[in-house]
């Protein structure tokens, strides 16, 4: 099997390019496949499961597998202790990739309101105990190390997606990460928010960095990148924006977040808040601004991901920009990398899903693409509860 090459700093370089990936895959696209619906439920442990492969397999995929082109069907489990609306694009990616190959996809997890380091380990342990061929999970907490090592010992192909807070472990064990550079995404967002605050006539004030919960390196790095970018812009332009890390309660839902932001706006005064960086659904922020008498653009928001509320917020002028890490790829690509490993002996490499900034200038095309994914999610009956 091909060994990973070494980067100039001596570490393994397991990152692959889109071109190399496509050349190695040699797979048919998903167009024209007859796709069946999926359902969801709970097992007897309280861990939610959703089978997104459906009972049917496309004729093209089934005939390809029978002919030996696609190989034996495999089972993929995505394990995460944060079932929430942001999962949607990943679920569609997983579903379409596995159905293309005639594989089975199952999602195992608990709602984001139940998130904790313990729940992360419990969910991934339960998923590994099911002995899938492929186990994909965000690498959120150090407690996963023992679980991941055992899964590999049991012959399970493990990959990390969306977040890799355990880079030393993934490098040691050769675990591919499919996701974006969170720090650089935040830093790229900073100029967009900075210019929006300047257009609103601001040169000082507090930028709130809203966190759903503390302690997760990947979401912390998003805000740290944005913070560092804003401080650099302060030095370049002579502005005096300050940054305040703010636990906004959004992990418990939009209503607690709205209450937290209203209280913060009252505390800092009408002119005290210059802008907001929101990790979570902007529906936890925008109603708080509106009820406080703020007009769109007066306190601009920078955020991450492409929920429907984010797209609407950009269109209406509340949101200056969002980081699009292309989460669809974070579901689709792990499956295809796994196929290459099983059928062609190609070792999975890290895959950078990107981090483009979406603004009002580019939202129309992005919204059309996201509408397709939402329509597909309905077609596949994907559950987010």
N, C-alpha and C positions, 0 to 999 in steps of 0.2 A: 504494500500500500504506500502511496506517495507520502513522503514526510513533509512537514511544514518547513518552509524556508525560514532563515533567520533575518530579522530586521537589523539595521545598522547598530542598534543599541544592544544586540545580543539576544533579545527576546524573540520568541517565535512570531512570525508574521503570518497570521491565519486569515487576513482580510482578503476578500475576493472582489473583483469588479463585476459590474453587471454584464459586461461583454464576455468575460471568462465564464461566468455562470451560464449564460445562454448558450455559449458554444459547447459547454460540457453537457448540458441537459439534453438537447436534441429532442424535446418533447412537443407534442401537438398542443395547440391552444385549447381553451375551454369553449370557444365558440361553437354553437350548434349542439352541445351536449344536452341530453334530456336529464334535468336535475330534479330529484325528488325532495320532499319537504323533510324537516327535522323536528324533533320534539324535545321536551325537557322534563325533569323530575327531580326527586331527591332519593338518596339511598338511606339506609337505616342508621347512618352515623350523623345525619344533619348536614353532610357535605352535598351541596347541589351538584347535579350533573346534567349535561345537555348533550344528547347524541346528535351531532350535526351531519352525520353521513346519510341518514335516512335509511329506509329499508331497501331502496332500489339503487342500482349502479347503472351509470350510463352505458348504452349499448357499445359505444366506441371504446370506452375504457375496458369493459368486460371482454370484448373480443380481442383487444390488444393484449390483455393479461393472458387470455387463453392461448394466444399465439406466441407467448413468451417475450413480447416486446416490452411490456411493463413489469413483468415479474409477478411474484406472489403478492396478494393483498396484505397490507400492514395496518396496524392500529396506531393512531396518533392520539395522545392525550395532551391537552393544554391545561395546566394546573395553575390556578392563581387565587389568592385570597382577596380579590378585589373585583367582584362582578359588578359592573357599572356601565353606563352608556358609552364610555370610551372604548369598551371592548368591541363595539360593533364592526368596525372595519377589519379588525384582526379575525373575528369570527367568520366574516365573509371570505377573507383570504384563506383561512384554514379549510373552510367548507369547499371552496371551489378547487383548491389544489388536491384535496383528498378525493373528491369526486372525479376529477380528471384522471386520477390514477386507479380508481376503483378501490380506494382505501377507506377505512373507517375513521371518523373524527369524533372525539368526545371531549367535552369541556367539563372540568371538575373544579369547584371552588365554592366560596361563600361571598355574600354581598360585601361591598367595600365598608359598610358601616361596622362590620365585624372584624375589620382588619387589625391584626396584631402580629408581632414576630412569631408568637405561638401558633396562630392560625395559619400563617404561611407554611411553617414546617409541617403542621398536621395535614394540610391540603396536599402538599407535594408527597408526603409519605403515603397517603391514601392512594394517590394516583400511581405511584411507583409499585404499590402492593398489587395493583391490577395487572401488572406485568405487560404494559403496552410494548410495542416495538420501538416507539419513539415517544419520549417525554419532553415536552417543551414547557418552560416556566420562566417568569421573570426572576432574576437572581437578586432578590430584595434583601435578605438577611443572612448573617453568618451562620445561623443555625442550620442552613440547608446543606452545609458541607458533608456531614455524615450521611444524610439521605441521598445526596447525589453520588457519593462514592459507592454506596451500596447498590444503587440503581445501575451504575456502570458495571459493577462486579456481577450483577444479575444478567448482564448482556443487553441492557436497555440503552439505546442511543439517546443521549441527553443533549439538549440544546437550550441555551438561554435566549429569551427574546424580550424586547421592550426595555428592559433595565438590566444592567450588569454591575451590581455593587460588589462583586467578588472577582475582580479581574485577575488576581493572583491565582485563585483556584481554577478559573476557567483556562488560564494559560497552562497551569500544571497538568490539568486533566485533558487538555485538548478539546474543550467544549466551545463550540462556535457560538458567537453572539450575533443576533440579528436585530439591529436597532440603530439608534442615532446617538451622536455625541451630544449629551444633554447640556454640557457647559457651553460648547460652541453655539448650540441653538439659542441659548439664552443670551449669549453675547451678540449674536446677529439680530436678536429682537430689540436690543437696547437702543440703537439709533432710530428705529421706527417709533418707539415710545417717546424718545427724547424730542424728536421733531414734532410729534403731536402735542407734547406739552408746551413746546415753544410756540406753536401755532395758537395755542390757547392763551398765550400771553404770559406764560410762567417762566421764571428764571430761578425760582427756589421753591421750597416746600418738600414735603415728605412723599416718597414713593413707597407705597405699602407692598411688601412681598408676601402675598397670601399663600399660606401652606395649609393643606388639609390636616396634616399631622406631622410631628417632627420625627427625625431619625432615619429617614430613607435617603440614602446618598443621591439617588438619581433625581428626585424632585428638589432636593437641596441644591444640587449642582445646576439645575435649571436657573434657579433664582440667583445663585452665586455668579453665574455667567452674565446674567442681565445686570446685576449690581455692579460687577467690575466694569462692564461696558459703560454704564451710566457714569461711574466715577471718572473713567478716562475722558468721557465727553465733557464732564464738568471742568476738568483741567484744560481741555482744548478750547472751550468756549467761555470760560469765566463764569459759569453758572454755579448755583449752590444747592443743587438737589441733594437731599438726604435719603437714606434708605433705611426702612424699618421692617425687619422680619416679623410677620404677623400670623399667628395660628388662628385661622378664620372659622374653624368649626365646620368646614364644608364636607369633611368626611362623614358627617352625620346627616348631610342633606342640604338642600338650598335654603330652607327656612332658617336653620341655625346660622348659616353664613350671612344671610340678609340681616339678621339681628346683630351679628358681630360687626358688620360693616357700618350699619347705622350708628351703633354706639361709638365706633372709631371716628366716624365723620363728626359726630357731636363733640367728641373729646378734642379733636385737632382743630375744629372750627372750619368755617366756610372756605378759607383760603389755605388751610394747613395741608391738605392733601393735594399733591400735584398730579399724581398718577397712581395706577394700581397694576401690579403684576399678579395674575390669578392663575394658579395651577389647575383649579377645578372649573366646573361648569360656570360660565359667566352669569347664568340665571341666579347665582348666589350673590352677585355683585350689582348687576344693572338695576333690579328693582329697588335696592337700597339707595343707589344714586338718585333714581327717579323720585322716590318718596322724600328724599332730602332736598328736592328742588334743583338738582343738577341736570343740565341739558346735555344731550349727546356731544361728546368732544371736549366738554369743560374739564372733566377729569378722565383723560383717556386710559384705556385698559390695554395691556399687553397680555397675551395668554398663549396656551399650547393646545394642540389638537384641533379637530374640526367637527365638533358637535353642531347640531342644527342651531343651537342657541348662539354659538360663536359666529356662524355664517350670518345669521340675522343681525347680530351685534355689529359686525363689520359693515354690512349693508346700511344699517341705520346710523352709523357714525359713533357708536359707543366704543367699539373695539378698534384700536389703531392697527393692530396686526397680530397674527398668530403663527406659531411655529408648526409647520406641517412636517412631521417626521414620517409621513407615509405609512401609517400603521397597517394598512392592507398588506404591504410587503412583509411585515413582521409576522403575519400568519401564513401567507402563501409561500414565502421563500424557505422557511424551515422544512416544510414538507418536500419541496423539490431538492433541497440539499440532502435530505434523508434518502430520497430515491437514488440520487447519484452515489451515495455511500453503499447502499444495499445492492444496486444493480450494476454499477460501473466502477466501484472501488475508489471513488473520488472523495477524499477526506473533506468534510464540511469546513469551510473557512468563515471567519467573521464577515458579516455583510452589512454595510452601512446603508440604512434606508433613507438617509438624507435629513435635511432640516430647513427646507425653504421657508421664507417668510411670506405669508399671504396677507395682502392689504386690500383696500378698496379697488386699487388698480388691477388686481388679478383675481378678485373674488368671483367674478362671473364664471370663468372657466373652471375654477376649483369647485364652485357650487354645483355645476353640471356633473362633474365627476363624482362628487359625493352623493348626489341624488341617485345616480346609478347604483352605488353601493347600498344605499338605504332601500331602494326598490328590491335589490337582490336579497337583502336581509329579510324583507317581508316574504318574498317568494320562498325562501328556505325556512321560514318560521323560526328564525333565530331568537332565542330568549336571553334577556338581560336581567333576569331576576332569579 
